[in-house]
């Protein structure tokens, strides 16, 4: 599916039905689909965290709190952006949540226009993350198409070794390295050697 034109789906998590309904009306007025949940546990029981592109959640709820949910999602490496809504007295808690990776927070009552702008930022963040994940998956698939020997040759080439040096390192002929190099360029869909180097860096980023 084209990520740029994928359906926009947002999850709403609040134990107050009136708040759920108000948020749903506001968000759907912008053409964004919504799913509503009464608790963090209910949200986790389904697959919404893998389907929705953004989560709007009350930070203080019965059972699992918004902060605990954020920690759980981070542990699961689920990168869904979270916007917290909170009572005035919970603002220090919301600030802590921001430090832990929340996308934004709003103290009730809040201005709808500003809130919707924050949702658009969160959706864009989600699109970018999904695009990068898809690109990386495609890159891994191309790398997996290399033979074991080609996977040995690749890091030697991108490290700056000449064909002759790579051949000596592997105990093969320079001509064989040239053949492998051509296959690698084609399978990795690299239109230049510089592009191949960038791909290799993305597969195995240099250590800091």
Backbone as a chain_set.jsonl record, in Angstrom:
{"seq": "XXXXXXXXXXXXXXXXXXXXXXXXXXXXXXXXXXXXXXXXXXXXXXXXXXXXXXXXXXXXXXXXXXXXXXXXXXXXXXXXXXXXXXXXXXXXXXXXXXXXXXXXXXXXXXXXXXXXXXXXXXXXXXXXXXXXXXXXXXXXXXXXXXXXXXXXXXXXXXXXXXXXXXXXXXXXXXXXXXXXXXXXXXXXXXXXXXXXXXXXXXXXXXXX", "coords": {"N": [[0.841, -1.203, 0.0], [0.519, 2.257, -0.794], [2.146, 4.429, 1.243], [1.779, 7.165, 1.48], [-0.841, 7.518, 0.757], [-2.287, 5.949, 2.426], [-5.01, 4.911, 4.54], [-5.945, 7.154, 7.157], [-5.759, 6.528, 10.494], [-6.728, 6.848, 13.8], [-6.326, 6.217, 17.265], [-8.337, 6.523, 20.17], [-8.13, 6.893, 23.585], [-9.742, 6.815, 26.502], [-11.34, 6.851, 29.649], [-13.66, 8.167, 30.026], [-16.678, 8.446, 28.545], [-17.934, 10.684, 27.44], [-15.843, 12.382, 26.859], [-14.483, 10.8, 25.015], [-16.405, 10.772, 22.924], [-16.52, 13.505, 22.237], [-13.889, 13.983, 21.369], [-13.787, 12.205, 19.257], [-15.715, 13.266, 17.478], [-14.496, 15.731, 16.875], [-12.025, 14.959, 15.699], [-12.789, 13.267, 13.58], [-14.063, 15.106, 12.028], [-12.088, 16.123, 10.514], [-11.646, 14.259, 8.621], [-10.347, 12.02, 9.513], [-10.171, 8.704, 10.5], [-11.356, 6.947, 13.427], [-10.757, 4.921, 16.362], [-12.134, 3.837, 19.408], [-11.322, 3.396, 22.879], [-11.778, 2.168, 26.214], [-9.915, 1.681, 28.148], [-6.399, 1.185, 28.879], [-5.729, -1.467, 28.891], [-7.724, -2.608, 27.31], [-7.103, -1.43, 24.885], [-4.576, -2.59, 24.399], [-5.252, -5.252, 24.145], [-6.304, -5.619, 21.64], [-5.337, -5.259, 18.15], [-4.82, -2.634, 17.622], [-2.676, -0.941, 18.127], [-0.868, -1.516, 16.186], [-2.14, -0.838, 13.92], [-3.209, 1.745, 14.008], [-2.18, 5.133, 13.375], [-1.653, 7.021, 15.21], [-2.045, 7.773, 18.684], [-4.31, 9.041, 20.971], [-4.46, 9.712, 24.314], [-5.743, 9.625, 27.651], [-3.869, 10.64, 30.414], [-4.123, 9.791, 33.027], [-5.77, 7.09, 34.189], [-8.117, 4.584, 35.347], [-6.726, 1.432, 36.362], [-4.143, 0.474, 34.172], [-2.027, 3.206, 33.729], [-1.551, 6.116, 31.589], [1.183, 6.707, 31.438], [2.32, 4.248, 32.165], [1.406, 2.749, 30.016], [2.785, 3.972, 27.927], [5.404, 3.225, 28.606], [5.159, 0.476, 28.273], [4.628, 0.238, 25.516], [7.005, 1.279, 24.491], [8.762, -0.688, 25.39], [7.897, -2.798, 23.835], [8.746, -1.912, 21.451], [7.035, -0.486, 19.863], [6.253, 2.066, 17.822], [4.184, 3.963, 17.779], [3.019, 7.29, 17.698], [2.191, 9.183, 20.608], [-0.247, 11.273, 21.949], [-0.918, 12.947, 24.828], [-3.723, 13.703, 26.876], [-4.69, 15.709, 29.588], [-5.574, 16.517, 33.006], [-5.354, 19.733, 34.63], [-3.831, 19.481, 36.984], [-2.175, 17.407, 36.446], [-0.063, 18.132, 34.898], [2.808, 18.207, 35.488], [3.294, 15.455, 35.377], [2.697, 14.928, 32.744], [4.706, 16.366, 31.475], [6.886, 14.826, 32.218], [6.221, 12.574, 30.76], [6.611, 13.532, 28.178], [9.377, 13.71, 28.166], [9.932, 11.06, 28.126], [9.271, 10.324, 25.635], [6.735, 10.891, 24.578], [4.551, 12.323, 22.097], [3.159, 14.768, 22.346], [1.313, 16.897, 24.646], [-1.809, 17.894, 26.108], [-3.525, 20.075, 28.193], [-6.699, 19.873, 29.685], [-9.349, 22.288, 29.54], [-8.768, 22.362, 25.962], [-7.68, 24.064, 22.96], [-9.29, 23.327, 19.975], [-8.244, 23.695, 17.352], [-5.461, 23.926, 17.671], [-4.944, 21.479, 18.819], [-5.661, 19.72, 16.736], [-3.681, 20.39, 14.915], [-1.46, 19.35, 16.212], [-2.057, 16.665, 16.035], [-1.847, 16.264, 13.269], [0.908, 16.646, 12.993], [1.818, 14.449, 14.419], [0.774, 12.353, 12.87], [2.209, 12.739, 10.527], [4.752, 12.217, 11.478], [4.429, 9.504, 12.041], [3.96, 8.511, 9.449], [6.462, 9.016, 8.282], [8.084, 7.35, 9.837], [7.037, 4.83, 9.202], [7.58, 4.781, 6.502], [10.38, 4.775, 6.482], [10.82, 2.349, 7.78], [9.748, 0.581, 5.907], [11.437, 1.045, 3.728], [13.832, 0.146, 4.828], [13.24, -2.538, 5.227], [12.969, -3.358, 2.581], [15.57, -2.946, 1.738], [16.933, -4.835, 3.299], [15.831, -7.126, 2.199], [16.928, -7.07, -0.377], [19.612, -7.346, 0.288], [19.539, -9.897, 1.387], [19.239, -11.366, -0.876], [21.731, -11.682, -1.882], [24.462, -13.926, -2.454], [26.19, -16.057, -0.04], [28.984, -15.663, -0.445], [28.996, -13.248, -1.86], [28.027, -11.607, 0.136], [30.214, -11.621, 1.762], [32.069, -10.301, 0.195], [30.986, -7.734, -0.128], [31.308, -5.962, 2.314], [34.084, -5.681, 2.233], [34.595, -4.348, -0.165], [33.18, -1.896, 0.187], [34.597, -0.883, 2.272], [36.755, 0.272, 1.197], [38.75, -1.188, 0.012], [40.678, -2.218, -2.796], [39.811, -4.148, -5.734], [41.783, -6.106, -6.134], [42.958, -6.253, -3.602], [40.799, -7.12, -2.036], [40.437, -9.591, -3.207], [42.808, -10.901, -2.504], [42.463, -11.001, 0.247], [40.327, -12.77, 0.501], [41.257, -14.97, -0.771], [40.761, -15.488, -3.47], [40.441, -14.95, -7.049], [41.166, -11.806, -8.68], [39.519, -11.29, -10.828], [37.267, -12.817, -10.181], [36.331, -11.38, -7.997], [35.587, -9.059, -9.326], [33.444, -10.038, -10.825], [31.689, -10.745, -8.736], [31.296, -8.206, -7.687], [29.867, -6.916, -9.727], [27.501, -8.451, -9.68], [26.602, -7.841, -7.112], [26.114, -5.066, -7.261], [23.988, -5.091, -9.065], [22.014, -6.715, -7.793], [21.59, -5.291, -5.44], [20.497, -3.084, -6.46], [21.903, -0.738, -6.974], [22.797, 2.305, -8.315], [25.206, 3.479, -8.463], [28.595, 3.301, -7.166], [28.898, 4.826, -4.897], [26.269, 4.939, -3.982], [25.956, 2.288, -3.244], [27.708, 2.152, -1.093], [26.379, 3.82, 0.739], [24.096, 2.296, 1.172], [25.224, 0.044, 2.417], [26.104, 1.223, 4.783], [23.689, 1.82, 5.966], [22.742, -0.727, 6.429], [24.561, -1.652, 8.259], [25.339, 0.421, 10.479], [28.109, 2.609, 11.166], [30.085, 2.235, 14.122], [29.876, 4.433, 16.928]], "CA": [[0.0, 0.0, 0.0], [1.214, 3.529, -0.822], [2.063, 5.021, 2.58], [1.289, 8.541, 1.399], [-2.287, 7.529, 0.563], [-2.889, 4.965, 3.318], [-6.056, 5.488, 5.396], [-5.463, 7.717, 8.419], [-6.519, 5.938, 11.59], [-6.269, 7.332, 15.101], [-6.949, 5.564, 18.416], [-8.678, 7.395, 21.295], [-8.152, 6.104, 24.813], [-10.209, 7.622, 27.637], [-12.386, 6.114, 30.373], [-14.845, 9.03, 30.05], [-17.33, 8.337, 27.245], [-18.243, 12.002, 26.888], [-14.582, 12.87, 26.279], [-14.308, 9.986, 23.81], [-17.311, 11.235, 21.872], [-16.122, 14.849, 21.816], [-12.658, 13.857, 20.597], [-14.109, 11.508, 18.02], [-16.384, 14.231, 16.584], [-13.511, 16.725, 16.444], [-11.012, 14.352, 14.839], [-13.41, 12.775, 12.354], [-14.43, 16.262, 11.21], [-10.941, 16.369, 9.644], [-11.512, 13.138, 7.705], [-9.489, 11.007, 10.12], [-10.948, 7.633, 11.125], [-10.985, 6.752, 14.824], [-11.163, 3.765, 17.17], [-12.202, 4.286, 20.803], [-11.055, 2.392, 23.898], [-12.074, 2.645, 27.562], [-8.789, 1.441, 29.047], [-5.151, 0.788, 28.226], [-5.785, -2.914, 28.733], [-8.565, -2.883, 26.139], [-6.316, -1.004, 23.726], [-3.504, -3.553, 24.179], [-5.81, -6.565, 23.812], [-6.523, -5.682, 20.195], [-4.151, -4.961, 17.353], [-4.903, -1.238, 17.189], [-1.387, -0.249, 18.211], [-0.143, -1.775, 14.945], [-2.953, -0.353, 12.811], [-3.398, 3.193, 14.115], [-0.989, 5.955, 13.13], [-1.499, 7.953, 16.331], [-2.873, 7.461, 19.851], [-4.636, 10.122, 21.909], [-4.777, 8.985, 25.54], [-5.753, 10.289, 28.948], [-2.656, 10.203, 31.106], [-4.497, 9.149, 34.292], [-6.966, 6.27, 34.022], [-8.146, 3.405, 36.211], [-5.914, 0.363, 35.802], [-2.868, 0.931, 33.623], [-2.011, 4.642, 33.426], [-0.954, 6.479, 30.312], [2.64, 6.582, 31.564], [2.632, 2.817, 32.129], [1.168, 2.312, 28.653], [3.908, 4.476, 27.146], [6.542, 2.361, 28.901], [4.888, -0.841, 27.674], [4.792, 0.352, 24.069], [8.438, 1.439, 24.239], [9.363, -2.007, 25.606], [7.516, -3.612, 22.68], [9.281, -1.229, 20.28], [5.919, 0.016, 19.07], [6.601, 3.477, 17.689], [3.02, 4.809, 17.554], [3.096, 8.556, 18.43], [1.147, 9.326, 21.627], [-0.59, 12.611, 22.445], [-1.63, 12.802, 26.091], [-4.6, 14.762, 27.377], [-4.513, 15.642, 31.037], [-6.129, 17.575, 33.854], [-4.33, 20.731, 34.954], [-2.957, 19.029, 38.054], [-1.303, 16.332, 35.975], [0.902, 18.669, 33.933], [4.173, 17.693, 35.724], [3.331, 14.072, 34.902], [2.717, 14.997, 31.283], [6.052, 16.812, 31.096], [7.719, 13.627, 32.347], [5.895, 11.707, 29.63], [7.282, 14.09, 27.015], [10.789, 13.331, 28.263], [10.003, 9.625, 27.848], [9.024, 10.088, 24.221], [5.395, 11.241, 24.096], [4.587, 13.282, 20.996], [2.657, 16.068, 22.804], [0.275, 16.781, 25.665], [-2.733, 19.021, 26.188], [-4.3, 20.169, 29.43], [-8.118, 20.166, 29.456], [-9.81, 22.214, 28.143], [-7.755, 22.826, 25.013], [-8.213, 24.621, 21.713], [-9.37, 22.277, 18.964], [-7.383, 23.949, 16.191], [-4.08, 23.617, 18.061], [-4.918, 20.039, 19.043], [-5.663, 19.066, 15.431], [-2.358, 20.605, 14.318], [-0.561, 18.388, 16.852], [-2.377, 15.355, 15.461], [-1.257, 16.221, 11.93], [2.352, 16.442, 13.162], [2.007, 13.067, 14.856], [0.507, 11.497, 11.716], [3.348, 12.879, 9.617], [5.843, 11.475, 12.121], [4.13, 8.096, 11.847], [4.188, 8.205, 8.031], [7.906, 8.983, 8.051], [8.625, 6.154, 10.487], [6.624, 3.665, 8.42], [8.305, 4.828, 5.225], [11.755, 4.335, 6.748], [10.779, 0.913, 8.085], [9.52, -0.12, 4.64], [12.671, 1.153, 2.938], [14.844, -0.72, 5.433], [12.842, -3.919, 4.947], [13.301, -3.618, 1.182], [17.025, -3.033, 1.665], [17.299, -6.136, 3.86], [15.44, -8.149, 1.228], [17.935, -7.064, -1.441], [20.837, -7.911, 0.87], [19.323, -11.337, 1.556], [19.322, -12.014, -2.189], [23.144, -11.922, -2.182], [24.995, -15.218, -2.024], [27.112, -15.899, 1.098], [30.26, -15.091, -0.887], [28.766, -11.83, -2.165], [27.913, -10.92, 1.423], [31.587, -11.467, 2.252], [32.76, -9.331, -0.65], [30.413, -6.392, 0.023], [31.96, -5.073, 3.282], [35.465, -5.413, 1.822], [34.56, -3.331, -1.212], [32.746, -0.589, 0.687], [35.586, -0.386, 3.236], [37.765, 1.002, 0.443], [39.734, -2.079, -0.585], [40.635, -2.434, -4.239], [39.432, -5.515, -6.087], [42.937, -6.978, -5.94], [43.137, -6.435, -2.159], [39.695, -7.958, -1.572], [40.698, -10.94, -3.702], [43.864, -11.478, -1.671], [41.893, -11.249, 1.574], [39.426, -13.919, 0.44], [41.914, -16.095, -1.422], [40.151, -15.735, -4.77], [41.065, -14.128, -8.079], [40.645, -10.45, -8.843], [38.416, -11.377, -11.786], [36.103, -13.316, -9.448], [35.824, -10.246, -7.223], [34.903, -8.175, -10.277], [32.152, -10.672, -11.127], [30.844, -10.576, -7.55], [30.958, -6.782, -7.568], [28.792, -6.638, -10.672], [26.278, -9.072, -9.182], [26.177, -7.089, -5.931], [25.542, -3.799, -7.711], [22.694, -5.354, -9.693], [21.049, -7.222, -6.818], [21.295, -4.235, -4.462], [19.856, -1.995, -7.21], [22.729, 0.452, -6.737], [23.128, 2.922, -9.6], [26.59, 3.948, -8.383], [29.297, 2.7, -6.03], [28.589, 5.663, -3.727], [24.96, 4.497, -3.485], [26.178, 1.003, -2.578], [28.328, 2.459, 0.205], [25.33, 4.336, 1.621], [23.257, 1.153, 1.543], [25.952, -0.767, 3.383], [26.114, 1.959, 6.049], [22.352, 1.671, 6.558], [22.629, -2.099, 6.894], [25.429, -1.808, 9.428], [25.85, 1.766, 10.768], [29.411, 2.609, 11.836], [30.032, 2.445, 15.565], [30.286, 5.768, 17.359]], "C": [[0.873, 1.25, 0.0], [1.035, 4.222, 0.523], [1.459, 6.412, 2.537], [-0.23, 8.599, 1.299], [-2.987, 6.468, 1.419], [-3.959, 5.64, 4.174], [-5.462, 5.994, 6.713], [-6.365, 7.228, 9.543], [-5.898, 6.36, 12.908], [-7.03, 6.608, 16.204], [-7.157, 6.575, 19.539], [-8.829, 6.529, 22.536], [-8.52, 7.015, 25.985], [-11.344, 6.865, 28.321], [-13.677, 6.91, 30.488], [-15.485, 9.03, 28.652], [-17.617, 9.697, 26.613], [-17.003, 12.616, 26.249], [-14.289, 12.111, 24.992], [-15.127, 10.541, 22.652], [-16.91, 12.6, 21.335], [-14.864, 14.794, 20.948], [-12.935, 13.201, 19.245], [-14.762, 12.454, 17.011], [-15.384, 15.23, 16.019], [-12.56, 16.128, 15.411], [-11.618, 13.876, 13.521], [-13.894, 13.911, 11.46], [-13.306, 16.628, 10.237], [-10.703, 15.207, 8.68], [-10.596, 12.041, 8.2], [-10.371, 9.966, 10.806], [-10.452, 7.407, 12.559], [-11.465, 5.401, 15.349], [-11.124, 4.211, 18.625], [-12.013, 3.12, 21.767], [-11.274, 3.002, 25.279], [-10.892, 2.504, 28.516], [-7.564, 1.058, 28.24], [-5.15, -0.708, 27.957], [-6.604, -3.304, 27.498], [-7.813, -2.526, 24.857], [-5.252, -2.052, 23.383], [-4.03, -4.911, 23.727], [-6.053, -6.731, 22.317], [-5.235, -5.383, 19.451], [-4.07, -3.512, 16.925], [-3.553, -0.536, 17.205], [-0.535, -0.482, 16.965], [-0.891, -1.247, 13.727], [-3.058, 1.171, 12.811], [-2.077, 3.927, 13.907], [-0.734, 6.946, 14.249], [-2.438, 7.504, 17.444], [-3.064, 8.721, 20.677], [-5.135, 9.445, 23.177], [-4.799, 9.9, 26.747], [-4.556, 9.766, 29.736], [-2.952, 9.489, 32.42], [-5.826, 8.417, 34.111], [-6.953, 5.15, 35.053], [-7.363, 2.265, 35.559], [-4.588, 0.917, 35.327], [-2.943, 2.406, 33.231], [-1.409, 4.881, 32.048], [0.556, 6.341, 30.32], [3.062, 5.118, 31.477], [2.432, 2.254, 30.719], [2.323, 2.748, 27.752], [5.133, 3.586, 27.344], [6.372, 0.99, 28.249], [5.121, -0.795, 26.16], [6.259, 0.527, 23.696], [9.144, 0.1, 24.375], [9.094, -2.921, 24.413], [8.048, -3.039, 21.367], [8.173, -0.853, 19.298], [6.033, 1.541, 19.019], [5.407, 4.393, 17.446], [3.152, 6.113, 18.345], [1.913, 8.687, 19.396], [0.992, 10.795, 22.001], [-1.404, 12.41, 23.712], [-2.543, 13.994, 26.33], [-4.662, 14.598, 28.888], [-5.258, 16.749, 31.748], [-4.991, 18.525, 34.227], [-3.336, 20.227, 35.999], [-1.981, 17.954, 37.64], [-0.209, 16.816, 35.033], [2.336, 18.209, 34.221], [4.347, 16.257, 35.233], [3.425, 14.043, 33.38], [4.083, 15.444, 30.77], [7.031, 15.64, 31.182], [7.486, 12.681, 31.181], [6.561, 12.202, 28.351], [8.757, 13.693, 27.004], [10.987, 11.857, 27.928], [9.628, 9.298, 26.401], [7.623, 10.367, 23.712], [5.499, 12.326, 23.026], [4.172, 14.682, 21.45], [1.718, 15.827, 23.976], [-0.544, 18.061, 25.697], [-3.489, 18.949, 27.499], [-5.73, 20.559, 29.08], [-8.498, 21.468, 30.161], [-8.742, 22.762, 27.207], [-8.426, 23.285, 23.733], [-8.15, 23.568, 20.618], [-8.409, 22.456, 17.816], [-5.938, 23.566, 16.493], [-3.912, 22.105, 18.245], [-4.851, 19.285, 17.714], [-4.321, 19.242, 14.715], [-1.343, 19.624, 14.905], [-0.804, 16.982, 16.306], [-1.767, 15.222, 14.069], [0.252, 16.006, 12.012], [2.648, 14.991, 13.538], [1.787, 12.098, 13.693], [1.651, 11.557, 10.714], [4.559, 12.127, 10.171], [5.659, 9.972, 11.913], [4.378, 7.676, 10.397], [5.679, 8.081, 7.74], [8.534, 7.724, 8.64], [8.281, 4.906, 9.686], [7.353, 3.616, 7.077], [9.736, 4.315, 5.421], [11.805, 2.838, 7.038], [10.602, 0.094, 6.814], [10.779, -0.104, 3.785], [13.747, 0.228, 3.493], [14.524, -2.187, 5.168], [13.185, -4.291, 3.506], [14.806, -3.76, 1.006], [17.515, -4.378, 2.199], [16.958, -7.264, 2.888], [16.452, -8.224, 0.082], [19.244, -7.679, -0.942], [20.715, -9.424, 1.005], [19.409, -12.08, 0.235], [20.766, -12.276, -2.599], [23.538, -13.324, -1.724], [25.901, -14.996, -0.803], [28.445, -15.282, 0.696], [30.11, -13.608, -1.221], [28.616, -11.017, -0.893], [29.276, -10.755, 2.086], [32.319, -10.365, 1.49], [32.284, -7.907, -0.369], [31.136, -5.528, 1.046], [33.416, -4.76, 2.93], [35.516, -4.306, 0.784], [34.226, -1.958, -0.642], [33.697, -0.032, 1.742], [36.72, 0.358, 2.542], [38.83, 0.13, -0.186], [39.557, -2.137, -2.106], [40.244, -3.883, -4.502], [40.562, -6.505, -5.808], [43.149, -7.278, -4.46], [42.045, -7.329, -1.584], [39.91, -9.404, -1.994], [41.746, -11.635, -2.841], [43.328, -11.836, -0.291], [41.051, -12.53, 1.584], [40.071, -15.153, -0.201], [41.273, -16.488, -2.738], [40.804, -14.811, -5.794], [40.408, -12.749, -8.152], [39.451, -10.449, -9.802], [37.133, -11.852, -11.098], [35.483, -12.202, -8.604], [35.056, -9.288, -8.131], [33.513, -8.725, -10.639], [31.192, -10.482, -9.954], [30.386, -9.12, -7.413], [29.805, -6.419, -8.501], [27.46, -7.221, -10.22], [25.712, -8.294, -7.995], [25.502, -5.784, -6.337], [24.149, -4.018, -8.285], [21.652, -5.781, -8.661], [20.653, -6.161, -5.792], [20.617, -3.037, -5.122], [20.564, -0.669, -6.96], [23.133, 1.042, -8.082], [24.525, 3.525, -9.612], [27.255, 3.28, -7.177], [29.03, 3.502, -4.753], [27.252, 5.266, -3.119], [25.101, 3.18, -2.743], [26.796, 1.219, -1.194], [27.28, 2.955, 1.196], [24.409, 3.207, 2.075], [23.933, 0.305, 2.606], [25.993, -0.092, 4.746], [24.769, 1.84, 6.74], [22.134, 0.247, 7.082], [23.422, -2.326, 8.178], [26.052, -0.465, 9.737], [27.195, 1.687, 11.475], [29.265, 2.875, 13.328], [30.555, 3.828, 15.933], [31.511, 5.676, 18.26]], "O": [[1.87, 1.301, 0.721], [-0.084, 4.564, 0.906], [0.716, 6.802, 3.438], [-0.848, 9.587, 1.697], [-4.144, 6.129, 1.167], [-3.83, 6.82, 4.502], [-4.594, 5.352, 7.305], [-7.571, 7.477, 9.548], [-4.688, 6.242, 13.105], [-8.24, 6.407, 16.096], [-6.275, 7.383, 19.829], [-9.572, 5.547, 22.531], [-7.734, 7.863, 26.406], [-12.21, 6.302, 27.651], [-14.68, 6.4, 30.988], [-14.906, 9.549, 27.698], [-17.55, 9.844, 25.393], [-17.095, 13.289, 25.222], [-13.893, 12.709, 23.992], [-14.617, 10.752, 21.552], [-16.95, 12.835, 20.127], [-14.778, 15.471, 19.923], [-12.38, 13.602, 18.222], [-14.409, 12.447, 15.832], [-15.415, 15.542, 14.828], [-12.319, 16.73, 14.364], [-11.02, 14.062, 12.462], [-14.113, 13.709, 10.266], [-13.529, 17.346, 9.262], [-9.679, 15.167, 7.997], [-10.118, 11.222, 7.415], [-11.23, 10.322, 11.613], [-9.284, 7.644, 12.866], [-12.434, 4.823, 14.854], [-10.184, 4.891, 19.037], [-12.476, 2.008, 21.516], [-11.001, 4.182, 25.502], [-10.868, 3.135, 29.574], [-7.663, 0.661, 27.079], [-4.639, -1.166, 26.935], [-6.23, -4.203, 26.745], [-7.888, -3.249, 23.864], [-5.05, -2.368, 22.211], [-3.343, -5.639, 23.011], [-6.012, -7.843, 21.792], [-4.169, -5.267, 20.057], [-3.349, -3.177, 15.986], [-3.307, 0.36, 16.398], [0.412, 0.262, 16.712], [-0.341, -1.21, 12.627], [-3.003, 1.809, 11.759], [-1.004, 3.412, 14.22], [0.284, 7.638, 14.247], [-3.494, 6.928, 17.183], [-2.096, 9.388, 21.04], [-6.109, 8.695, 23.14], [-3.994, 10.823, 26.863], [-4.274, 8.568, 29.716], [-2.148, 8.681, 32.885], [-6.869, 9.038, 33.907], [-5.895, 4.802, 35.578], [-7.342, 2.15, 34.334], [-3.976, 1.741, 36.006], [-3.834, 2.804, 32.48], [-0.841, 3.981, 31.429], [1.149, 5.909, 29.332], [4.036, 4.783, 30.802], [3.191, 1.391, 30.277], [2.782, 1.975, 26.911], [5.816, 3.233, 26.383], [7.333, 0.416, 27.736], [5.742, -1.697, 25.597], [6.71, -0.019, 22.689], [10.024, -0.222, 23.577], [9.949, -3.718, 24.025], [7.828, -3.612, 20.3], [8.35, -0.897, 18.081], [5.923, 2.217, 20.042], [5.59, 5.505, 16.95], [3.376, 6.061, 19.554], [0.78, 8.349, 19.052], [1.966, 11.474, 22.327], [-2.458, 11.777, 23.682], [-2.195, 15.137, 26.032], [-4.683, 13.479, 29.401], [-5.54, 17.796, 31.165], [-3.816, 18.166, 34.149], [-2.142, 20.511, 35.912], [-1.063, 17.619, 38.388], [0.497, 16.006, 34.434], [3.04, 17.845, 33.278], [5.411, 15.885, 34.737], [4.149, 13.228, 32.807], [4.557, 14.952, 29.746], [7.899, 15.483, 30.323], [8.421, 12.062, 30.672], [7.02, 11.403, 27.535], [9.314, 13.378, 25.952], [12.067, 11.449, 27.502], [9.663, 8.138, 25.991], [7.333, 10.114, 22.543], [6.418, 13.144, 23.045], [4.75, 15.674, 21.005], [1.366, 14.685, 24.268], [-0.064, 19.146, 25.368], [-4.024, 17.905, 27.87], [-5.953, 21.465, 28.277], [-8.021, 21.728, 31.266], [-7.896, 23.549, 27.631], [-9.577, 22.948, 23.454], [-7.096, 22.987, 20.361], [-7.817, 21.485, 17.345], [-5.269, 22.95, 15.662], [-2.886, 21.529, 17.882], [-4.084, 18.333, 17.573], [-3.877, 18.349, 13.995], [-0.472, 19.125, 14.193], [0.135, 16.204, 16.136], [-1.227, 14.169, 13.73], [0.819, 15.272, 11.202], [3.601, 14.388, 13.044], [2.531, 11.129, 13.547], [2.018, 10.543, 10.121], [5.297, 11.482, 9.425], [6.621, 9.255, 11.64], [4.941, 6.611, 10.145], [6.112, 7.162, 7.043], [9.403, 7.107, 8.025], [9.123, 4.026, 9.508], [7.696, 2.542, 6.584], [10.235, 3.521, 4.623], [12.721, 2.144, 6.597], [11.223, -0.957, 6.654], [11.146, -1.117, 3.188], [14.486, -0.399, 2.734], [15.425, -2.987, 4.915], [13.638, -5.404, 3.239], [15.269, -4.59, 0.223], [18.411, -4.989, 1.616], [17.702, -8.237, 2.769], [16.793, -9.314, -0.376], [19.899, -8.436, -1.659], [21.679, -10.151, 0.764], [19.629, -13.291, 0.218], [21.011, -13.009, -3.557], [23.014, -13.839, -0.736], [26.334, -13.871, -0.557], [28.983, -14.455, 1.433], [30.988, -12.804, -0.906], [29.032, -9.86, -0.845], [29.466, -9.842, 2.889], [33.09, -9.599, 2.068], [33.088, -6.975, -0.371], [31.559, -4.428, 0.691], [33.926, -3.698, 3.287], [36.377, -3.428, 0.844], [34.9, -0.974, -0.944], [33.626, 1.15, 2.078], [37.546, 0.996, 3.195], [39.729, 0.642, -0.853], [38.44, -2.109, -2.622], [40.33, -4.735, -3.617], [40.327, -7.605, -5.307], [43.477, -8.405, -4.091], [42.317, -8.191, -0.748], [39.607, -10.332, -1.243], [41.598, -12.805, -2.489], [43.701, -12.864, 0.274], [41.064, -13.28, 2.56], [39.5, -16.243, -0.177], [41.236, -17.666, -3.094], [41.634, -13.977, -5.434], [39.263, -12.559, -7.744], [38.493, -9.701, -9.612], [36.045, -11.354, -11.391], [34.261, -12.095, -8.507], [34.005, -8.77, -7.753], [32.542, -7.976, -10.743], [30.034, -10.108, -10.141], [29.237, -8.847, -7.068], [28.883, -5.703, -8.112], [26.417, -6.58, -10.351], [24.5, -8.11, -7.882], [24.441, -5.44, -5.817], [23.235, -3.234, -8.028], [20.534, -5.266, -8.657], [19.513, -6.136, -5.329], [20.212, -2.092, -4.445], [19.935, 0.371, -6.765], [23.746, 0.356, -8.9], [24.982, 4.024, -10.64], [26.579, 2.762, -6.288], [28.944, 2.936, -3.663], [27.1, 5.251, -1.897], [24.444, 2.97, -1.723], [26.435, 0.535, -0.237], [27.289, 2.557, 2.361], [23.992, 3.169, 3.232], [23.3, -0.106, 3.578], [25.924, -0.774, 5.769], [24.708, 1.767, 7.967], [21.421, 0.047, 8.066], [23.013, -3.082, 9.059], [27.179, -0.205, 9.316], [27.408, 0.796, 12.298], [28.409, 3.658, 13.741], [31.519, 4.33, 15.354], [32.011, 6.699, 18.729]]}, "num_chains": 1, "name": "protein.A"}
